[in-house]
Amino acid sequence: MEQLHPRFSLLYQERGYCYLTLRDAPRAIDAFLRAVDINPALATSWSMLERLYCMTGDVRNAATASERISTLKRLPPEVVRAGRLFSDGEASAA
């Protein structure tokens, strides 16, 4: 999947969950960061990053992730959805 669609954000979000299952926080953080780097509208990835940063004692990055979540919650859902679609290359659907 990564070779065919290297900029598909949900691939990296799912990879983050896999690393969580394996209890590999550093790799989970890397995967979720890759997901939000591609698609900053992924509230679930930001939420997982906030939790992981709190678990690892990274207060500064936990606060940043929390701010991103708050920003997304303040936006109309249609705007968030359009941004998510656009970031994943679905411009016409956005």
N, C-alpha and C positions, 0 to 999 in steps of 0.2 A: 504494500500500500504506500509506503513512504517513497519508493522509487517512482510510482505512478503519479502520486499526488503529494509532493514534498511540502506543500504549503497548506495542507488540510489540517486546520487547528485541532479538530476533535481527535485526530490520530494521536497527537501529543497529549491531549487531556486524558485519553484512555490509557496511554502509556504511563502517565502519572499515577493513575489508579492501580495499574499493575505493580508499579514499584512500591506503592503504599502497601499492597497485599504482601509483598516480599519484605516489608519493613525496611526499605532502603530510602530513607528520607532525602539524602542528597540527590539521588537520581530522580526521585519523585519531584523535588523542587525544580530540577533542571527541565524535566518534561513539562511541568505546568508553566514554567517560565517561557518555554518555547511556544506553548499554546497561546499564551496571552501576548507574546511578541508578534505572532501572526495575526491574532484576533483579540484585541483588547476588550471586546464586548463579552467575553466568556466569564460571566459572574461566578460560575461554579469553579472554574480554575482559580480565580482570585480568592475565593473562599477557602479552597484547599491550600493555597499558598499561605494565606493568613494563619491557618491552623498549623501548618508545618513550620512556619517561621516562629510561632509561639512555642511549639514543642522544642525547637532547637535553640531557643533563647535569642533569636534575632528580632529584637523589639522594633528596630528602625524599619526593617522590611515588612514586618507584620503590620505596622502602622500604615505603610504605603499601600499594601494590599487592602487594608480596611478602607482607606480613602477611595480606592478604585471601586470597591463594592458600593460604597455610599453614593458615589457619583452615578453609577449605573442605576441604582435604585431611584434616584431623583429624576432620571430621564423617562420620557414616555416609553412604554414597552415597544411600541412600533418603531421608535428611533433606534432602540437597542437591537431589535431584531434586524432592521435594515443594515445597521452597522456590522452586525455579525455576518449576515449574508454577503455583504460587500467585501469584507475582509477575507472571506473564504472563496472569493472569486465568482460569486453568483450575483453579478451586477444587475442583470435583468430582473431577478427575483427581488433584489433590494429595492 
